[in-house]
Amino acid sequence: MSERVTALNIEHPELSDGTKAYFAKCEEKLGLVPNVLKSYAFDEKKLRAFTDMYNDLMLGDSGLSKLDREMIAVAVSSVNHCYYCLTAHGAAVRQLSGDPKLGEMMAMNYRAADLSAKQKAMLDFAVKLTESPDKIEEADRKGLRDAGFSDRDIFDIASTVGFYNMSNRVAAAIDMRPNDEYHAMAR
């Protein structure tokens, strides 16, 4: 790796053919290899664990749309002030919504965005779970059910929130930097 993506100086061994192919697929589909993947590339077992969880949560079967999941990533990352995820997932929100302002509005204050009542309920839950996980109670799950979410959807919301809280903390700890390309996407 020639580009420095974190504040850590960890030796990166030669990538396996499988990882090289995965990175080539990222380059083909996204036009870049996300720096988060590069930051995990020093240990292919950790990289696979991260990508398996990410791909399941963000791309797998769910009652949540891809936009819903990206909005959760931004709302959680806003609470945690995660520069990497706000930049990368803000770009995804802009791209998926077709609204170049929505990513920034979500990052600053999702409550000011023009969201459906269902989306707002989802993000209110995500923020509460991020800020005060010990205060989640049945009334919070009932609120999601009343907004139209199934119990499986609630599990997916909670799993996505948990994943981004973990990712935000790792990104903050190692000063992970977003790819420059994210800043210009979907503008």
N, C-alpha and C positions, 0 to 999 in steps of 0.2 A: 504494500500500500504506500503510495507516494504522498497522498493528501492526508494531512493530519485532521482527524475528525473528533478527537477527544483530547483531554489534558493528560492522559496516561500514555506512557511509553511502554507498551506491551509488544513483545516480539510476536510477529505474525508469521507462522510457518507457511510453506507453499500450500495453496488451496488444493483440495482434492478435485478430481474431475467433476464430481457431482456438484460441488459448490461453485466451481467455475461455470458449469452449465446453468445453475440457478441464477448466478449473477448475470450471465449473458441473457437469460430470459427477462430479468428485471430491466436490463439495458434496452432490450427490444420492446418491451411493453410500456415501460415508464420513461425511457430516454435517459435513465440514470440508475445507479445502484444506490439505494438509500444509505446514508451514512450510518443509520442504526444497524444495518446489516454488516457494514464494514467494521463497526465497533465490536461486534460479536465474533468476527471472523478469526480471531486468535484461538478460538476453541470451538471446533465444529460441532461438538455435542451441545454446547450452550446455544450456538447459532441455530441448530435444528430444533431445539426445544422452544426457542423464541419464535422461530418462523412457523413451527407447527401450531403453536398457540395462537399467534397472530392470524394465520390463514384460517383456522377454525372459527375464531371469533369474528373476524372482519369479512371473510369471504364465504364462510360455510352457510349451510341451510339455517334459516332463522326467520321468525316472524318480523324481525326488525329489518328495515331496508339498509342498504349500504350507507345512505345518507344519515339515517338514524344513528348508526354505529359511529360514523365519523363525527357527528355532532356530539355524541357522548365523549369521544376522545378530546374534542376541543373544550367542552364544558369542564371536564375533569382537569385537563391541562391548564385551563385558565385559573382554577382554584389553586393549583400547585405551581403556577408561574413557570411552566416548562417551555422554555424557548424552542427546543427542538420540536416537540409535539404540536405546539401552537402553530408553528410555521408549516410543518409537513401536513398536519391534519386540517389546518385552516385552508390550505391549498386544495385538499380533497373536498372539503365542504363547498368551496367556490366552484370546483369542477362539477361535482355531482348535482348541485342545486342550480347551476347556471346563473348564479347571482354573485357577481364579483365583490359585493359588499358584505355578504353574509358571514364569510369566514372571520373577518375582523370584528363584526358586530358580536358574533358568538364569543370571540376571544375576550372582548371587553365586558360584555354584559348580555348574555343570551336572552335575558328577560325583556330587553328592548327590541329584540328581533321579531319579525312578523312570523311567528310560529303557530302551529295548530295547538289546540288545548292538549291533545295527546302528546305532541312533542314536548310541550312545556312541562307536563306531568313527568315525563320520562327524564328530562334534564333536572327538574327539581329533585327527583329521587337520586339521580346520579351525584348531584352536588351534596345532598344531605349525607349520602353514603360515603363520600369523600371527606367531608368536614367532620361528621359526627356519626361514625358507624355504630357506636354504642347506643344511639338514639333511634335507630330504625326499629319500627314496631309493626304490628299487624295493620294498623291504620295506613301506613305508608304503602304496604302491598295492596291493600284494599283500594287506595287511591289510584294505583296503576291499573288494577282490574276494572275499576269504574271508568277509567279513561279508554279502555278497550284492549288492554294487554292481557295475554294468557299467562298462566303460571310459567310456561316454558319461556315466554318473552321476558318475564321478570328475572328468571335465571340468567338469560342471555344479557340483559341489562346489567345485572350485578356482576357477571363474569367480565364484561367489557370494562366496567368501572374499575374492578380489581386489577385487571391487566394494565390499564393506563396509570393507575396509582403506582404500581410497581415500576412500570417503564419510566414514568416521570422521575421517580426517585433515583433510578440508575442514571438517567440522562443528567440530572442535576449533579449527582456525585462525581461523574466523570467529565462534566462540562462538554457533553455531546453537542456538536454543532450541526444544524440542518444544511443540506445541500443548497448551494446558492440558487439552483434552478427553481426551488419551491417558491421563492419570493415573487417570481414572475408568472407562475402558472395561473391559468384561468382568470386573467385580468382583462 
